[in-house]
Amino acid sequence: MRQIVLIVALSLSMLPAFSQVSVGITGGGTLSRYHYPHNSLSKYRTNTFITAWHAGLIAETKLAGNFYLQPQLLVSRQGGISEIDMTTDQARNYVKGVNHTTYLQLPLNLIYKYKRWYAGAGPYIARGLGGRFHNRSVYIYGDGVGNISVTETNGKVEFSSSEDKVKPYNLYMRAMDYGANFIGGYEFKNGLFLNANYSLGLTGVYGKETGVKNRYWGLSAGWFFKK
């Protein structure tokens, strides 16, 4: 959490140095899922989006010409659904995992404006705040008429800064997430704006070696209090 506080404080301290600063609110919906690396389970795995949301503050300051700096401070709900189905004629082996996580996220976008249209990109840093998981596994021997084993587990997701504690497919996830953000939209004369963005996670949420990363598409609306 200390990293987020320092970055937010630094961003806020820089804004008064610019001649024009606009501040507003933003929020919207997201489609979120996890990106898994290609491995032996890839042909059995299905990754599904979950619907979620984000909301928070946005600021904007002009740099030069049509270029603007646009930081945001968001509470962002993310997660995903993963299903592995290795059913054969002799047995069924099925596992489903559902994760809902919440992050405090700071995207820092460099924006180019043309008339009232704009597009940009930049890095983001995020800190996990909490979440929940639900896992269900089903194993049936021999055409569904033999032994049946069903296991369900659910509970809280805990974020840890210790790599030794963060292992794949349990309740611990990596505390910090880093990545890139891409954004485009339209701004009206009264300060109202609409945009779409794509968030590309670049760090493994279950640890450095797992390769499981956050991904989401978002649609947002917002309003600058004073332009």
C-alpha positions in Angstrom: 0.0 0.0 0.0 2.9 2.3 0.7 3.9 2.3 -3.0 0.4 3.5 -4.1 0.4 6.3 -1.4 3.8 7.6 -2.6 2.8 7.6 -6.3 -0.5 9.3 -5.6 1.2 11.9 -3.4 3.8 12.5 -6.1 1.1 12.9 -8.9 -0.9 15.4 -6.8 2.2 17.4 -5.9 3.1 17.8 -9.6 -0.3 19.1 -10.7 0.0 22.7 -9.3 3.1 23.2 -11.4 1.0 23.3 -14.5 -1.0 26.3 -15.5 -4.3 24.5 -16.1 -5.6 21.6 -14.1 -9.1 20.0 -14.5 -10.5 17.5 -11.9 -13.5 15.3 -12.2 -15.1 12.0 -11.5 -15.4 8.9 -13.7 -16.9 5.4 -13.6 -18.2 2.6 -15.7 -18.4 -1.1 -16.4 -15.7 -3.7 -17.3 -15.3 -7.1 -18.8 -12.5 -8.8 -17.0 -10.6 -12.1 -17.3 -7.2 -13.7 -16.8 -4.6 -14.3 -19.5 -3.0 -17.8 -19.1 0.3 -18.8 -20.8 0.3 -21.6 -23.3 1.0 -24.9 -21.6 -0.2 -28.6 -21.6 -3.6 -27.5 -20.1 -4.3 -24.9 -22.8 -6.4 -27.1 -25.0 -8.6 -28.1 -22.1 -9.0 -24.6 -20.6 -11.7 -22.0 -21.3 -11.3 -18.4 -20.0 -14.5 -16.4 -19.5 -15.1 -12.7 -18.9 -16.9 -11.5 -15.7 -18.7 -8.2 -15.6 -17.4 -5.8 -13.1 -17.0 -2.0 -12.5 -14.6 0.8 -11.8 -15.0 4.3 -10.3 -12.9 7.1 -9.0 -11.2 10.5 -9.7 -9.7 11.9 -12.9 -7.4 14.9 -13.5 -6.1 16.5 -16.6 -3.5 19.1 -17.4 -2.2 20.4 -20.7 1.5 19.7 -21.5 2.1 21.2 -25.0 0.1 21.6 -28.2 -2.6 18.9 -28.2 -0.9 16.7 -25.6 -2.3 16.3 -22.1 -1.4 14.3 -19.0 -4.4 12.4 -17.6 -3.9 10.5 -14.3 -6.8 8.6 -12.7 -7.2 7.1 -9.2 -9.7 4.2 -9.4 -11.3 1.5 -7.3 -11.3 -1.3 -9.9 -13.2 -4.6 -9.7 -11.5 -7.4 -11.7 -11.2 -11.2 -11.9 -12.2 -13.9 -14.2 -13.6 -17.5 -14.7 -11.4 -20.4 -15.7 -12.7 -23.9 -16.6 -10.7 -27.0 -17.3 -12.6 -30.0 -18.8 -10.5 -33.1 -19.3 -13.5 -35.5 -19.9 -12.8 -38.8 -21.6 -14.9 -41.9 -22.4 -13.7 -43.4 -19.1 -14.0 -40.5 -16.7 -14.9 -36.9 -16.3 -12.4 -34.4 -14.7 -13.8 -30.9 -14.5 -12.5 -27.9 -12.6 -14.0 -24.4 -12.4 -12.5 -21.4 -10.7 -14.2 -18.0 -10.2 -12.3 -15.0 -8.8 -13.5 -11.5 -7.9 -10.8 -9.1 -6.9 -10.7 -5.4 -6.0 -7.7 -3.1 -6.8 -6.7 0.5 -6.1 -5.5 1.4 -9.5 -3.5 4.4 -10.8 -3.4 4.8 -14.6 -1.2 7.6 -15.9 -2.1 8.3 -19.6 -0.6 10.6 -22.1 -3.5 11.9 -24.2 -3.6 13.5 -27.7 -6.7 15.5 -28.6 -8.0 16.3 -32.1 -11.0 18.6 -31.8 -13.1 16.8 -29.2 -11.8 13.3 -29.9 -8.9 11.9 -27.9 -6.7 8.8 -27.6 -3.7 7.9 -25.5 -1.9 5.3 -23.5 0.3 5.0 -20.4 1.4 2.8 -17.6 -0.6 1.8 -14.5 0.2 0.6 -11.1 -2.4 -1.2 -8.8 -2.5 -2.6 -5.3 -4.9 -5.4 -4.4 -7.4 -4.6 -1.7 -9.3 -7.8 -1.4 -11.5 -10.3 -3.1 -13.2 -13.7 -3.0 -12.7 -17.0 -4.9 -14.9 -20.1 -5.5 -13.5 -23.3 -6.9 -15.5 -26.4 -7.9 -14.0 -29.7 -9.1 -15.9 -32.8 -10.3 -14.4 -36.2 -10.9 -16.6 -39.1 -12.1 -15.2 -42.6 -12.9 -16.6 -44.6 -15.8 -19.5 -43.0 -17.8 -21.0 -41.3 -14.7 -22.1 -44.6 -13.0 -19.1 -45.1 -10.8 -17.6 -43.2 -7.9 -18.3 -39.4 -7.9 -16.1 -36.9 -6.2 -17.2 -33.3 -5.9 -15.1 -30.7 -4.1 -16.1 -27.0 -3.5 -13.9 -24.4 -1.8 -14.5 -20.7 -1.4 -13.2 -17.9 0.7 -11.3 -14.6 0.8 -8.5 -13.7 -1.6 -5.5 -12.4 0.4 -2.9 -10.2 -1.3 0.7 -10.8 -0.2 4.0 -9.1 -1.0 6.0 -12.3 -0.3 6.8 -14.4 -3.4 7.2 -17.5 -1.1 3.6 -17.1 0.0 2.1 -16.4 -3.5 1.6 -19.7 -5.3 -0.8 -20.6 -8.1 -4.4 -21.6 -7.6 -4.7 -20.9 -3.9 -6.2 -17.9 -2.0 -3.0 -15.8 -2.1 -2.3 -13.4 -4.9 0.5 -10.9 -5.6 -0.1 -7.5 -3.9 1.2 -5.3 -6.6 0.1 -5.3 -10.3 1.7 -3.3 -13.1 0.8 -2.9 -16.7 -0.3 -0.7 -19.6 -3.5 1.2 -20.3 -4.9 2.2 -23.7 -7.8 4.7 -24.0 -9.9 6.6 -26.5 -13.0 8.8 -26.3 -14.9 11.9 -26.8 -15.4 15.0 -24.7 -18.3 17.4 -24.8 -18.2 21.2 -24.3 -19.7 21.0 -20.8 -17.0 18.7 -19.5 -18.9 15.4 -19.9 -16.9 12.6 -21.5 -17.2 9.1 -22.7 -14.4 6.7 -23.4 -13.3 3.0 -23.8 -10.1 1.5 -22.5 -8.1 -1.7 -22.5 -6.0 -2.7 -19.5 -3.0 -5.0 -20.2 -1.5 -6.6 -17.1 2.2 -7.3 -17.4 2.9 -9.1 -14.0 1.9 -12.5 -12.8 -0.9 -12.2 -10.3 0.0 -15.6 -8.7 3.8 -14.9 -8.7 6.5 -14.2 -11.2 6.7 -17.6 -12.8 3.0 -18.4 -13.3 2.3 -16.0 -16.2 -1.3 -15.5 -15.2 -2.1 -11.8 -15.8 -5.0 -9.4 -15.5 -6.9 -8.2 -18.6 -10.0 -6.1 -19.0 -12.0 -3.9 -21.4 -13.8 -0.9 -19.9 -16.5 1.7 -20.9 -16.6 4.9 -18.8 -18.4 8.1 -18.5 -17.4 11.1 -16.4 -17.5 14.8 -15.9 -14.8 17.4 -15.3 -16.0 19.9 -12.7 -14.4 22.9 -14.4 -12.5 23.1 -17.7 
